[in-house]
Amino acid sequence: MLWALIGFALGAALPVGYGIHLKYQFRDYVASLPEDVGICGMPVLGYLALMFVGGPFCGLIGAASGLVAAAINDWWTAIRT
């Protein structure tokens, strides 16, 4: 279970971190615009989807990889002894 939790954290860290980076990049872009200018909201949906959909999905892939790594480790330990 520990390997799965570590895999989930490592798998989800990259998309969530990149989503946070895009959030601050969009905030700086909006701050650089003159007043009374319309702003499209699609970049907001992009980084929110990346953080709240892509992060957990990649985390599940990382958790599955962690479970496979734990099974291989248990198998290898059983063979060596």
C-alpha positions in Angstrom: 0.0 0.0 0.0 2.9 2.4 0.7 4.3 1.9 -2.8 0.8 2.7 -4.2 0.6 5.9 -2.2 4.1 7.0 -3.2 3.2 6.2 -6.8 0.0 8.2 -6.6 1.8 11.2 -5.1 4.6 11.1 -7.7 2.1 10.6 -10.6 -0.2 13.4 -9.5 2.5 15.9 -8.6 3.5 16.8 -12.2 0.1 17.7 -13.6 -1.0 19.5 -10.4 2.2 21.5 -10.3 2.0 22.4 -14.0 -1.7 23.5 -13.4 -0.5 25.7 -10.6 2.2 27.2 -12.8 -0.4 27.9 -15.6 -2.7 29.6 -13.0 0.0 32.0 -12.0 1.1 32.6 -15.6 -2.6 33.4 -16.6 -2.8 35.7 -13.5 0.3 37.6 -14.7 -1.1 37.9 -18.2 -4.4 39.3 -16.9 -2.6 41.8 -14.8 -0.6 43.0 -17.8 -3.8 43.9 -19.8 -5.2 47.4 -19.8 -8.4 48.1 -18.0 -11.8 47.4 -19.6 -10.5 44.6 -21.8 -12.4 41.4 -22.1 -10.7 38.2 -20.9 -11.4 34.7 -22.3 -12.1 32.1 -19.6 -10.8 29.1 -21.5 -7.3 29.1 -20.0 -9.0 28.9 -16.5 -10.9 25.8 -17.5 -7.7 24.3 -18.9 -5.6 24.6 -15.8 -8.6 23.5 -13.6 -9.1 20.4 -15.7 -5.4 19.7 -15.6 -5.4 19.9 -11.8 -8.7 18.2 -10.9 -9.0 15.7 -13.7 -5.5 15.1 -15.0 -3.8 15.0 -11.6 -5.9 12.2 -10.1 -5.9 10.3 -13.4 -2.1 10.4 -13.6 -2.0 9.6 -9.8 -4.0 6.4 -10.5 -1.5 5.4 -13.1 1.3 6.1 -10.7 -0.5 4.0 -8.0 -0.9 1.1 -10.4 2.8 1.3 -11.2 3.6 1.4 -7.5 1.5 -1.8 -6.9 3.3 -3.5 -9.8 6.6 -2.5 -8.4 5.7 -3.9 -5.0 4.5 -7.2 -6.5 7.8 -7.5 -8.4 9.7 -6.7 -5.2 7.8 -9.3 -3.3 8.3 -11.9 -6.1 12.0 -11.1 -6.4 12.5 -11.4 -2.6 10.7 -14.8 -2.6 12.9 -16.1 -5.3 16.1 -15.0 -3.7 15.4 -16.7 -0.4 
